[in-house]
Amino acid sequence: MNQEPPSNILCHADCPVRATAEIIEHKWATLIVRDLLSGKKRFSELERSLDSISPKILSERLRELEAKQVISRTVLPTVPPTTEYELTAMGKEFETVIRAMQDFGILLLKSAESLK
């Protein structure tokens, strides 16, 4: 993967880094994608996994990610209705981004430990 590094030029609407940032810029979005990498999840499963997220914010993030075609939502005909969320094909491509964030986070945590 020999691509040119990101440049310092102005970030126009067609900038690929900007396009990605617009999907993951909101708090919780990357953690929702991370949780869905392992497969379908119901709202309550995501809510438990994301510990301190409010139901309102989780709903907003899920709607945003669905609108950007990163996740899909399926309402099952149960009583009460059950909703499942899963990554779309495009959403699954975020795994490389999440893995890179994980690797960088490990470096940050090790660096912080060495300063103690």
C-alpha positions as CSV (number, residue, x, y, z in Angstrom):
1,M,0.0,0.0,0.0
2,N,2.3,2.7,-1.3
3,Q,0.1,5.8,-1.2
4,E,1.2,9.3,-0.7
5,P,1.0,10.6,2.8
6,P,-1.7,13.0,3.7
7,S,-0.8,16.5,2.6
8,N,-1.1,19.9,4.3
9,I,-3.2,21.4,1.6
10,L,-6.7,22.7,2.3
11,C,-9.2,19.9,3.0
12,H,-11.9,20.3,0.4
13,A,-15.2,18.4,0.3
14,D,-13.6,15.7,-1.9
15,C,-10.8,15.0,0.6
16,P,-10.8,11.3,1.5
17,V,-9.6,12.0,5.1
18,R,-12.4,14.5,5.5
19,A,-14.9,12.0,4.2
20,T,-13.8,9.4,6.7
21,A,-13.6,12.0,9.6
22,E,-17.2,13.0,8.9
23,I,-18.3,9.4,9.6
24,I,-16.3,8.8,12.8
25,E,-16.0,12.4,14.1
26,H,-18.8,12.0,16.7
27,K,-18.1,10.5,20.1
28,W,-19.0,6.9,20.3
29,A,-19.2,6.2,16.5
30,T,-15.9,4.3,16.4
31,L,-16.8,2.3,19.5
32,I,-20.1,1.3,17.9
33,V,-18.3,0.2,14.8
34,R,-15.8,-1.7,17.0
35,D,-18.6,-3.5,18.7
36,L,-20.3,-4.4,15.5
37,L,-17.2,-5.9,14.0
38,S,-18.0,-9.1,15.9
39,G,-21.5,-9.4,14.3
40,K,-25.1,-8.3,14.8
41,K,-26.0,-6.6,18.0
42,R,-29.3,-5.4,19.5
43,F,-29.7,-1.9,20.9
44,S,-29.5,-3.2,24.5
45,E,-26.3,-5.1,23.8
46,L,-24.7,-2.0,22.4
47,E,-26.0,0.1,25.3
48,R,-24.5,-2.4,27.8
49,S,-21.2,-2.6,26.0
50,L,-20.8,1.2,25.8
51,D,-21.4,1.5,29.5
52,S,-21.9,5.3,30.0
53,I,-23.6,6.2,26.7
54,S,-27.2,7.5,27.0
55,P,-30.0,5.8,25.0
56,K,-30.6,9.1,23.3
57,I,-27.0,9.5,22.1
58,L,-26.8,5.8,21.1
59,S,-30.0,6.2,19.0
60,E,-28.6,9.3,17.3
61,R,-25.2,7.7,16.5
62,L,-27.0,4.6,15.1
63,R,-29.2,6.8,12.9
64,E,-26.2,8.7,11.7
65,L,-24.2,5.6,10.9
66,E,-27.2,4.1,9.1
67,A,-27.7,7.3,7.1
68,K,-24.0,7.1,6.0
69,Q,-24.5,3.5,5.0
70,V,-22.0,2.2,7.6
71,I,-24.6,0.0,9.4
72,S,-27.9,-1.5,8.6
73,R,-30.9,-1.8,10.9
74,T,-33.3,-4.7,10.9
75,V,-36.6,-4.7,12.8
76,L,-37.7,-8.2,13.7
77,P,-41.4,-9.0,14.0
78,T,-41.4,-9.8,17.7
79,V,-43.5,-8.4,20.6
80,P,-42.1,-5.9,21.5
81,P,-40.2,-5.4,18.2
82,T,-36.5,-6.3,18.3
83,T,-34.0,-4.2,16.4
84,E,-30.7,-5.5,15.3
85,Y,-27.8,-3.6,13.9
86,E,-24.9,-4.8,11.8
87,L,-22.1,-3.4,9.6
88,T,-22.7,-3.0,5.9
89,A,-20.0,-4.1,3.5
90,M,-18.6,-0.5,3.6
91,G,-18.8,-0.6,7.4
92,K,-16.7,-3.7,7.5
93,E,-14.0,-1.8,5.7
94,F,-13.6,0.3,8.9
95,E,-11.9,-2.7,10.6
96,T,-8.5,-1.5,9.3
97,V,-9.2,2.0,10.7
98,I,-10.3,0.5,14.1
99,R,-7.2,-1.8,14.1
100,A,-4.9,1.1,13.4
101,M,-6.6,3.1,16.2
102,Q,-6.1,0.1,18.5
103,D,-2.4,-0.2,17.7
104,F,-1.9,3.6,18.2
105,G,-3.8,3.4,21.5
106,I,-1.5,0.6,22.7
107,L,1.5,2.9,21.9
108,L,-0.1,5.8,23.8
109,L,-0.9,3.6,26.8
110,K,2.7,2.2,26.9
111,S,4.1,5.7,26.5
112,A,1.9,7.0,29.4
113,E,3.1,4.0,31.6
114,S,6.7,4.8,30.9
115,L,6.2,8.4,32.1
116,K,5.1,7.2,35.5
